[in-house]
């Protein structure tokens, strides 16, 4: 089984042969979408268009370094090249003026204050998986919170630093028989995933990752610390739950309400290309009618021989996926040509879905659409045609449909800015290629779904797409929060609202 088979939760992160899971090519750790294509001569969307104007005096890097518990990396410093890297190598050529590797929340305050006083654009970085490279910036200050990764559990509550990686979080919670509804990529940072929403196999049963947040420690643009919750600065709390990172504040710590880390039942069903339309139609009915304990994402993959691979990877939080698999086959109207059922413990499932305990860096190009409701026959045909065109062009490409509904359809106590509660699914258009063919595939995907798209998922941003398309009806209240907590627009890269 390729790693692509194991990609399921946050987004896809795969490439036909060398694939990884959703989170791995999916979660922006701090990023939000860009309002217009980059004018850089590097890859589209390269975050080099927001270089700040410089003050008359050069930044006093020595003073900043002496104020930190963590480390400061300059272009002349040993280790700088590795320090500013993101998950996707396509951003390696972007060179920040400096990188702060924070060791404490105080370091975050110092970095923000220094950037303000030095007139530097600052971007935070957690896991570094942003689709558009939003956690790096040419000539600006990159603030890496990866060192903030302490974890504490008590009474069904996890307190975790913003830089903790998903596998480490799950391995820690497994000691207590607990879990969280998250994405799958083991190296995704908890901050980016959570702030943008956070989808996974538990989404329909327990909601989004952001829905489980009960409190956050944050540093706002004025360098002040806040502990926000439903009862303390509720406007900022709700705004941060689902709007993406790097917009309003830098989170240093999250407190989550955990879920039981029980066994999961898995099914993996495949069908021949001739039944592709029936599978898509049946899957749509499945998402609408299956119990909230059931989740299954649909993959339409371009194969190197010019054909399509059609499959659904599903999970039942009851621990037995037999009934769920049978229900899907019934709605498709045809037995699967390939059928696998299994049961896995919590940590076995985490490793299976994530392709292991870590993930290698990889290049990719991706985009998204939020599916308002079931597609009609013509739209299904168009979607299949978009992937088929990529297959015929020998372009590795996938359309991955992650289901919503169930608990994800309910706004959590304390509010949320995630705007797609009534949607059917999130589609990710993903290619491990990064040239014109990949861009054409993503554009064809957008056109295929047409009026059935409500917008895009902020954790799957792409260059050239309007920021407003990621926020829907939440846009106005997010702008109000921006005016209150960042009136001077300190957080102002091409990817922030």
Backbone torsions as a table, in degrees:
resi	resn	phi	psi	omega
1	UNK	NA	131.3	179.1
2	UNK	-75.7	161.5	177.3
3	UNK	-61.8	-27.0	177.6
4	UNK	-58.7	-34.8	178.8
5	UNK	-63.0	-26.4	-175.1
6	UNK	-94.5	-3.5	178.2
7	UNK	-79.9	122.5	-179.0
8	UNK	-148.3	-27.2	-165.4
9	UNK	-90.8	-77.6	-173.2
10	UNK	-66.5	-49.3	179.4
11	UNK	-158.3	-147.0	179.6
12	UNK	-108.3	-170.9	155.2
13	UNK	-161.8	61.8	-172.6
14	UNK	-135.6	169.2	177.8
15	UNK	-151.0	138.5	-166.1
16	UNK	-40.6	-44.8	-176.1
17	UNK	-101.5	-42.5	-177.8
18	UNK	-113.1	80.8	-171.2
19	UNK	-110.1	162.4	171.8
20	UNK	-138.3	-174.2	-173.8
21	UNK	-80.1	177.1	-179.5
22	UNK	-49.7	-77.5	-173.4
23	UNK	-42.0	-31.5	-172.3
24	UNK	-65.6	-28.4	178.2
25	UNK	-121.7	17.2	-170.3
26	UNK	-119.4	-65.5	-169.8
27	UNK	-68.2	122.7	171.4
28	UNK	-74.3	134.7	-178.8
29	UNK	-81.4	-28.2	178.3
30	UNK	-137.9	1.4	-165.8
31	UNK	-91.7	156.2	170.3
32	UNK	-128.9	172.6	-172.9
33	UNK	-71.2	159.9	177.3
34	UNK	-96.1	139.3	-176.4
35	UNK	-76.1	-18.6	-178.3
36	UNK	-155.4	159.3	-178.9
37	UNK	-63.2	149.3	177.6
38	UNK	-68.0	147.8	174.6
39	UNK	-94.5	3.4	179.3
40	UNK	-66.6	154.5	175.3
41	UNK	-90.1	10.9	173.2
42	UNK	-88.8	-157.1	-179.1
43	UNK	-67.2	150.9	-178.4
44	UNK	-55.5	135.5	177.6
45	UNK	86.1	1.2	180.0
46	UNK	-55.9	126.7	-173.5
47	UNK	-76.9	67.2	179.1
48	UNK	-120.3	5.6	-174.1
49	UNK	-92.7	0.9	-177.2
50	UNK	-115.4	30.1	178.3
51	UNK	-59.5	129.1	-175.8
52	UNK	-75.7	158.6	169.7
53	UNK	-71.7	146.2	-174.8
54	UNK	-96.8	147.6	173.6
55	UNK	-74.6	167.5	-178.1
56	UNK	-66.6	-29.0	179.2
57	UNK	-103.7	140.2	178.8
58	UNK	-66.4	149.0	178.0
59	UNK	-57.4	141.8	179.7
60	UNK	-88.3	82.1	-175.8
61	UNK	-64.0	-33.0	179.5
62	UNK	-62.6	-40.8	179.3
63	UNK	-65.5	-41.8	178.1
64	UNK	-62.0	-46.8	-178.5
65	UNK	-58.0	-42.0	-177.5
66	UNK	-70.2	-18.4	-178.9
67	UNK	-88.7	-7.4	-172.7
68	UNK	-98.1	146.2	166.7
69	UNK	-83.6	-26.8	178.3
70	UNK	-90.8	-151.4	-172.4
71	UNK	-119.8	151.4	175.0
72	UNK	-117.4	130.0	178.4
73	UNK	-117.0	127.3	174.4
74	UNK	-110.1	162.8	179.5
75	UNK	-54.7	-25.5	179.3
76	UNK	-89.1	-2.1	-175.3
77	UNK	-89.8	138.7	173.3
78	UNK	-61.0	132.5	-179.7
79	UNK	95.5	-5.1	-178.8
80	UNK	-60.6	-43.4	-175.8
81	UNK	-58.9	-43.5	178.8
82	UNK	-73.4	-33.3	-175.6
83	UNK	-63.6	-35.4	-175.0
84	UNK	-95.5	1.5	-178.8
85	UNK	-66.6	147.0	170.8
86	UNK	-108.0	-179.7	179.9
87	UNK	-64.9	-38.8	-178.0
88	UNK	-90.8	117.6	-177.7
89	UNK	-61.1	-16.0	-177.7
90	UNK	-63.9	-14.8	179.6
91	UNK	-99.1	6.7	-176.4
92	UNK	-62.5	-26.6	-177.7
93	UNK	-78.0	-11.4	177.7
94	UNK	-77.6	124.2	-173.2
95	UNK	-117.6	105.1	174.1
96	UNK	-64.9	156.9	174.9
97	UNK	-65.0	-30.8	178.8
98	UNK	-165.2	160.9	176.4
99	UNK	-126.3	126.0	172.5
100	UNK	-101.6	120.7	172.7
101	UNK	-98.5	97.8	-173.9
102	UNK	-70.3	139.5	175.2
103	UNK	-108.6	-17.9	-177.6
104	UNK	-143.6	165.4	175.1
105	UNK	-63.2	-30.7	177.2
106	UNK	-62.3	-35.8	176.9
107	UNK	-61.6	-37.1	178.0
108	UNK	-63.4	-44.0	176.6
109	UNK	-60.1	-46.0	-178.5
110	UNK	-61.3	-41.9	-178.5
111	UNK	-65.6	-43.2	179.9
112	UNK	-65.0	-44.7	179.4
113	UNK	-62.6	-43.6	179.7
114	UNK	-62.8	-43.8	-179.7
115	UNK	-62.9	-41.0	178.4
116	UNK	-62.2	-48.3	-176.1
117	UNK	-68.6	-25.4	-178.2
118	UNK	-98.2	2.3	-180.0
119	UNK	58.1	44.9	178.1
120	UNK	-108.9	139.6	170.7
121	UNK	-71.7	132.9	178.4
122	UNK	-115.2	133.7	173.6
123	UNK	-127.0	133.0	177.3
124	UNK	-84.7	152.4	179.0
125	UNK	-134.5	132.6	173.9
126	UNK	-109.3	-86.8	177.7
127	UNK	-90.6	-16.7	177.4
128	UNK	80.7	25.8	-175.2
129	UNK	-98.8	9.5	-177.6
130	UNK	-53.1	131.9	178.7
131	UNK	-59.1	-34.3	-174.7
132	UNK	-107.0	15.2	179.2
133	UNK	65.8	34.0	-173.8
134	UNK	-70.0	-13.1	-179.4
135	UNK	-99.8	24.7	167.2
136	UNK	-139.2	161.2	-177.5
137	UNK	-157.1	128.3	177.3
138	UNK	-67.5	131.5	175.8
139	UNK	71.1	0.7	-180.0
140	UNK	-105.7	-168.0	-178.7
141	UNK	-109.5	119.3	176.3
142	UNK	-92.3	125.4	-178.8
143	UNK	-108.7	104.4	-176.1
144	UNK	-92.8	115.8	180.0
145	UNK	-97.4	14.7	-178.1
146	UNK	-58.7	-23.5	178.9
147	UNK	-77.7	-12.0	178.3
148	UNK	-89.3	84.8	-171.5
149	UNK	-135.8	19.3	177.4
150	UNK	-67.7	151.9	-178.9
151	UNK	-136.7	141.8	177.9
152	UNK	-142.5	133.4	-179.8
153	UNK	-124.2	138.0	173.3
154	UNK	-163.8	133.5	171.4
155	UNK	52.9	52.1	177.1
156	UNK	63.0	26.4	179.7
157	UNK	-132.2	130.7	177.2
158	UNK	-112.5	128.2	170.6
159	UNK	-110.1	124.4	-171.9
160	UNK	-141.3	141.7	177.1
161	UNK	-66.7	152.0	-173.6
162	UNK	-66.9	-16.1	-178.2
163	UNK	-96.0	-0.1	-179.0
164	UNK	-63.1	143.8	178.9
165	UNK	-92.9	153.2	-171.4
166	UNK	-60.2	-43.7	-179.0
167	UNK	-61.7	-42.8	-179.6
168	UNK	-62.3	-38.1	177.5
169	UNK	-63.0	-47.0	-178.6
170	UNK	-67.3	-39.0	178.5
171	UNK	-63.9	-38.9	177.9
172	UNK	-65.5	-47.5	-178.9
173	UNK	-66.2	-28.7	-179.3
174	UNK	-60.2	-28.2	177.7
175	UNK	-61.2	-26.6	-176.3
176	UNK	-107.4	7.3	-178.4
177	UNK	70.7	28.0	-176.1
178	UNK	-122.6	169.3	179.9
179	UNK	-153.8	-177.4	171.6
180	UNK	-138.7	149.7	172.4
181	UNK	-77.1	106.8	-176.8
182	UNK	-135.4	-176.8	168.9
183	UNK	-78.6	-170.9	-171.7
184	UNK	-110.6	-29.2	-173.1
185	UNK	-60.0	124.3	-173.1
186	UNK	-65.6	-23.7	-176.0
187	UNK	-100.0	1.2	176.7
188	UNK	-66.1	138.3	177.1
189	UNK	-78.3	144.4	-176.0
190	UNK	-64.1	-29.5	-175.4
191	UNK	-67.1	-52.8	-177.2
192	UNK	-63.1	-44.0	178.2
193	UNK	-57.0	-50.7	-174.6
194	UNK	-67.3	-45.8	-174.9
195	UNK	-65.3	-28.7	179.1
196	UNK	-88.4	-4.6	-179.1
197	UNK	129.9	-77.2	177.3
198	UNK	93.8	100.6	179.5
199	UNK	-107.3	155.8	177.3
200	UNK	-174.3	-169.7	-175.3
201	UNK	-67.4	-19.2	178.9
202	UNK	-94.7	3.6	-172.8
203	UNK	-56.3	-45.8	-176.6
204	UNK	-73.3	-26.7	-179.0
205	UNK	-86.1	-39.6	-172.4
206	UNK	-125.4	-1.0	179.8
207	UNK	90.6	-172.8	-179.3
208	UNK	-76.8	164.6	176.3
209	UNK	-58.3	-44.2	-178.2
210	UNK	-63.3	-24.3	-179.8
211	UNK	-69.5	-20.7	-178.3
212	UNK	-90.0	-4.3	179.8
213	UNK	-74.4	130.1	177.4
214	UNK	-111.6	-17.0	176.7
215	UNK	-163.8	155.5	176.6
216	UNK	-141.3	139.8	167.7
217	UNK	-95.3	126.3	-174.6
218	UNK	-135.9	158.5	171.5
219	UNK	-118.9	122.8	-178.3
220	UNK	-88.1	177.5	-173.1
221	UNK	-62.8	-19.8	178.2
222	UNK	-87.5	4.0	178.8
223	UNK	83.3	7.4	-178.6
224	UNK	-93.0	147.8	178.4
225	UNK	-93.3	146.8	178.7
226	UNK	-141.2	144.2	166.6
227	UNK	-108.9	112.0	-174.6
228	UNK	-108.0	146.4	-179.9
229	UNK	-159.4	-176.5	178.4
230	UNK	-62.5	-25.7	-178.6
231	UNK	-104.2	-4.7	-177.9
232	UNK	-134.6	113.1	-173.9
233	UNK	51.8	57.9	-174.9
234	UNK	-62.0	-27.4	-179.9
235	UNK	-65.0	-45.1	178.9
236	UNK	-70.0	-37.9	178.2
237	UNK	-58.6	-49.9	-179.5
238	UNK	-66.3	-38.7	-178.6
239	UNK	-64.3	-37.9	-178.6
240	UNK	-73.4	-20.9	-178.1
241	UNK	-84.4	80.1	173.3
242	UNK	119.2	2.4	-176.0
243	UNK	-99.1	-1.3	-177.6
244	UNK	91.4	162.5	-176.4
245	UNK	-91.4	168.1	174.8
246	UNK	72.6	16.0	-177.1
247	UNK	-103.1	-43.3	-169.3
248	UNK	-123.6	-28.0	-174.4
249	UNK	-170.0	168.3	172.3
250	UNK	-106.7	120.0	178.5
251	UNK	-81.5	134.5	177.0
252	UNK	-106.7	-22.2	-178.7
253	UNK	-156.2	143.9	176.1
254	UNK	-117.7	146.7	168.0
255	UNK	-118.2	121.7	-176.9
256	UNK	-113.7	148.6	165.5
257	UNK	-89.2	119.4	-172.9
258	UNK	-83.5	172.2	177.4
259	UNK	-124.4	162.6	179.2
260	UNK	-64.1	135.5	178.3
261	UNK	-90.4	66.0	-173.7
262	UNK	-86.9	171.5	174.4
263	UNK	-66.1	150.5	178.0
264	UNK	-120.8	139.7	172.2
265	UNK	-92.6	134.3	-178.3
266	UNK	-116.5	145.7	165.3
267	UNK	-133.1	146.6	175.5
268	UNK	-133.9	113.8	-175.6
269	UNK	-118.9	136.2	177.1
270	UNK	-126.4	150.4	178.4
271	UNK	-134.0	157.7	175.7
272	UNK	-71.9	158.9	-178.0
273	UNK	-57.3	-31.9	-178.3
274	UNK	-60.2	-23.1	-179.2
275	UNK	-103.8	14.4	-175.0
276	UNK	-57.3	-48.1	-177.9
277	UNK	-62.3	-40.9	178.9
278	UNK	-64.4	-36.5	178.9
279	UNK	-66.2	-46.1	179.5
280	UNK	-61.2	-45.3	179.8
281	UNK	-63.9	-44.0	178.8
282	UNK	-65.1	-38.9	178.6
283	UNK	-62.7	-40.7	178.2
284	UNK	-60.3	-41.9	177.2
285	UNK	-66.1	-36.6	179.1
286	UNK	-61.1	-45.0	-179.7
287	UNK	-62.0	-35.5	-178.8
288	UNK	-77.7	-28.6	-171.4
289	UNK	-112.1	-17.5	-177.1
290	UNK	-68.1	151.7	177.4
291	UNK	-63.7	158.9	-177.4
292	UNK	-68.4	-10.4	175.8
293	UNK	-80.2	-2.3	-175.6
294	UNK	-114.1	138.6	178.3
295	UNK	-140.4	143.1	176.2
296	UNK	-159.1	127.9	178.0
297	UNK	-106.1	145.7	-174.2
298	UNK	-99.4	129.6	177.5
299	UNK	-115.1	128.3	170.0
300	UNK	-118.0	107.8	-171.8
301	UNK	-112.9	137.6	173.9
302	UNK	-80.0	124.6	178.9
303	UNK	-95.4	155.1	-175.4
304	UNK	-65.4	-18.4	179.4
305	UNK	-90.3	9.0	177.4
306	UNK	90.1	2.8	179.8
307	UNK	-106.3	179.7	-179.2
308	UNK	-111.6	145.9	169.8
309	UNK	-108.6	130.8	-176.8
310	UNK	-121.2	123.6	-179.4
311	UNK	-154.8	159.7	174.6
312	UNK	-129.6	128.0	173.5
313	UNK	-106.6	120.0	-173.4
314	UNK	-125.5	161.2	-177.6
315	UNK	-138.8	142.5	169.9
316	UNK	-120.8	124.8	-179.7
317	UNK	-76.8	-0.6	173.3
318	UNK	-78.0	-16.5	-178.1
319	UNK	97.2	-2.9	178.9
320	UNK	-139.3	116.1	-176.2
321	UNK	-98.6	8.8	-176.2
322	UNK	-59.1	-48.7	-177.7
323	UNK	-66.8	-37.7	-179.8
324	UNK	-64.5	-42.5	178.9
325	UNK	-63.2	-42.6	179.9
326	UNK	-65.1	-38.3	178.9
327	UNK	-63.3	-43.5	179.7
328	UNK	-63.8	-45.5	178.9
329	UNK	-59.5	-39.1	179.1
330	UNK	-63.6	-41.8	-179.4
331	UNK	-72.0	-31.7	175.2
332	UNK	-69.4	-33.9	-178.4
333	UNK	87.9	15.4	179.8
334	UNK	-157.7	138.6	175.0
335	UNK	-65.0	145.4	177.9
336	UNK	-67.9	144.8	177.2
337	UNK	-77.3	-22.9	174.5
338	UNK	-130.9	133.3	-173.0
339	UNK	-143.5	121.3	178.2
340	UNK	-130.7	131.3	176.2
341	UNK	-122.9	142.4	178.1
342	UNK	-156.5	165.9	175.6
343	UNK	-128.6	133.7	-177.9
344	UNK	-134.2	146.7	173.8
345	UNK	-68.8	171.3	-178.6
346	UNK	-54.5	-53.9	-175.6
347	UNK	-73.6	-31.3	173.2
348	UNK	-60.9	-41.3	179.6
349	UNK	-65.7	-40.7	179.0
350	UNK	-59.5	-46.2	-179.3
351	UNK	-68.3	-39.0	179.9
352	UNK	-63.7	-48.7	-178.0
353	UNK	-68.9	-33.2	-177.6
354	UNK	-90.8	-4.0	-178.7
355	UNK	73.7	21.8	180.0
356	UNK	127.5	-155.5	-176.5
357	UNK	-104.4	-5.5	176.9
358	UNK	-148.7	178.3	-179.5
359	UNK	-149.3	136.3	-179.7
360	UNK	-74.9	155.5	175.1
361	UNK	-63.4	145.5	179.9
362	UNK	-153.2	150.4	177.4
363	UNK	-92.5	150.3	-180.0
364	UNK	-167.6	168.4	172.6
365	UNK	-136.3	136.5	-174.7
366	UNK	-153.6	165.5	175.9
367	UNK	-155.7	-174.4	-176.1
368	UNK	-153.9	161.8	167.5
369	UNK	-141.7	145.4	173.5
370	UNK	-99.7	121.1	-174.7
371	UNK	-85.0	114.8	-176.5
372	UNK	-64.5	-39.8	-176.9
373	UNK	-163.6	-175.6	-177.6
374	UNK	-60.1	135.1	177.9
375	UNK	-76.5	148.7	175.2
376	UNK	-81.9	175.1	-174.2
377	UNK	-60.6	-40.4	-178.9
378	UNK	-64.7	-38.3	-179.7
379	UNK	-70.7	-39.8	176.0
380	UNK	-59.0	-43.9	178.2
381	UNK	-60.9	-39.7	-179.7
382	UNK	-67.1	-39.7	177.9
383	UNK	-63.1	-47.1	177.5
384	UNK	-60.8	-37.5	179.0
385	UNK	-65.5	-35.6	179.3
386	UNK	-64.4	-42.3	179.0
387	UNK	-72.3	-36.7	179.0
388	UNK	-63.1	-40.1	178.2
389	UNK	-61.3	-39.3	177.0
390	UNK	-64.7	-41.2	179.1
391	UNK	-61.2	-44.4	-179.5
392	UNK	-65.8	-26.4	177.6
393	UNK	-89.5	7.4	-179.5
394	UNK	59.3	35.2	178.9
395	UNK	-102.6	118.6	177.3
396	UNK	-63.1	122.2	-174.1
397	UNK	-154.0	150.0	178.5
398	UNK	-144.0	142.0	167.1
399	UNK	-109.3	116.3	-177.4
400	UNK	-115.4	125.6	-177.6
401	UNK	-107.8	111.9	177.4
402	UNK	-99.4	123.1	-174.3
403	UNK	-74.9	148.6	172.5
404	UNK	-112.4	-150.6	-178.2
405	UNK	86.7	-174.9	-178.2
406	UNK	61.8	-135.7	-177.4
407	UNK	-66.2	-26.7	179.4
408	UNK	-66.0	-18.6	179.5
409	UNK	-79.7	-7.5	-175.7
410	UNK	-105.9	130.5	176.3
411	UNK	-71.0	127.0	-176.4
412	UNK	-72.1	160.2	174.5
413	UNK	-57.5	135.8	-177.6
414	UNK	96.2	-11.6	175.7
415	UNK	85.2	167.4	-177.0
416	UNK	-159.5	152.8	176.1
417	UNK	-100.4	0.6	179.4
418	UNK	-69.3	119.5	-165.5
419	UNK	-92.4	0.6	-167.4
420	UNK	-109.8	38.1	-176.1
421	UNK	-63.0	-30.6	-176.8
422	UNK	-93.5	1.4	-175.0
423	UNK	-76.8	161.7	-180.0
424	UNK	-84.1	-41.4	-173.0
425	UNK	-165.9	166.2	170.7
426	UNK	-111.5	130.1	177.6
427	UNK	-101.7	133.0	171.3
428	UNK	-112.1	126.4	173.7
429	UNK	-97.2	113.5	-169.3
430	UNK	-130.3	136.9	174.4
431	UNK	-143.0	137.8	175.0
432	UNK	-79.9	-11.1	172.1
433	UNK	-79.6	159.2	-176.4
434	UNK	-132.7	11.7	-178.2
435	UNK	-98.6	-158.3	-175.7
436	UNK	-62.9	-37.8	-179.5
437	UNK	-61.9	-39.7	178.3
438	UNK	-66.5	-42.4	177.8
439	UNK	-62.7	-39.1	178.4
440	UNK	-63.6	-41.5	178.4
441	UNK	-60.0	-46.9	-178.7
442	UNK	-64.3	-42.0	177.5
443	UNK	-62.4	-40.5	177.7
444	UNK	-64.1	-37.0	177.7
445	UNK	-63.2	-45.7	177.9
446	UNK	-58.5	-45.4	-179.4
447	UNK	-64.7	-36.2	-176.7
448	UNK	-61.7	-42.4	-176.9
449	UNK	-81.9	-22.3	171.8
450	UNK	44.5	-122.3	-174.0
451	UNK	-71.1	-7.5	178.0
452	UNK	-82.7	-5.9	179.4
453	UNK	-91.6	131.6	176.6
454	UNK	-90.3	-18.2	-176.6
455	UNK	155.7	-149.4	-179.4
456	UNK	-126.8	165.2	178.7
457	UNK	-94.0	125.4	-172.9
458	UNK	-62.6	-22.2	176.1
459	UNK	-82.4	-4.6	174.3
460	UNK	-123.8	57.5	-175.0
461	UNK	-75.4	163.8	178.8
462	UNK	-148.0	152.3	180.0
463	UNK	-66.1	142.7	174.2
464	UNK	88.9	0.5	-178.9
465	UNK	-103.2	139.0	-178.2
466	UNK	-62.3	134.3	179.3
467	UNK	-55.5	-39.3	-176.2
468	UNK	-60.2	-24.9	-177.4
469	UNK	-69.8	-11.9	179.7
470	UNK	-95.4	-8.4	-171.5
471	UNK	-119.2	-13.3	175.8
472	UNK	48.4	-131.7	-176.8
473	UNK	-71.5	-8.8	179.6
474	UNK	-83.6	-9.4	-172.7
475	UNK	-56.5	-43.9	-175.6
476	UNK	-65.0	-44.3	-178.9
477	UNK	-72.2	-26.1	175.6
478	UNK	-70.7	-39.3	176.1
479	UNK	-63.8	-36.3	177.6
480	UNK	-65.1	-42.0	177.3
481	UNK	-65.4	-36.3	177.9
482	UNK	-61.9	-44.6	-179.7
483	UNK	-63.8	-32.4	-177.9
484	UNK	-79.8	-43.6	-171.1
485	UNK	-102.7	-14.6	177.5
486	UNK	-145.2	60.0	-174.4
487	UNK	-64.0	-24.3	179.8
488	UNK	-92.0	5.3	177.5
489	UNK	57.0	47.2	178.0
490	UNK	-61.8	-44.3	175.9
491	UNK	-83.6	98.6	-170.6
492	UNK	-145.5	53.5	171.8
493	UNK	-81.7	175.7	177.6
494	UNK	-65.2	-7.3	-173.2
495	UNK	-109.2	9.5	-179.5
496	UNK	-109.2	154.8	180.0
497	UNK	-84.7	NA	NA
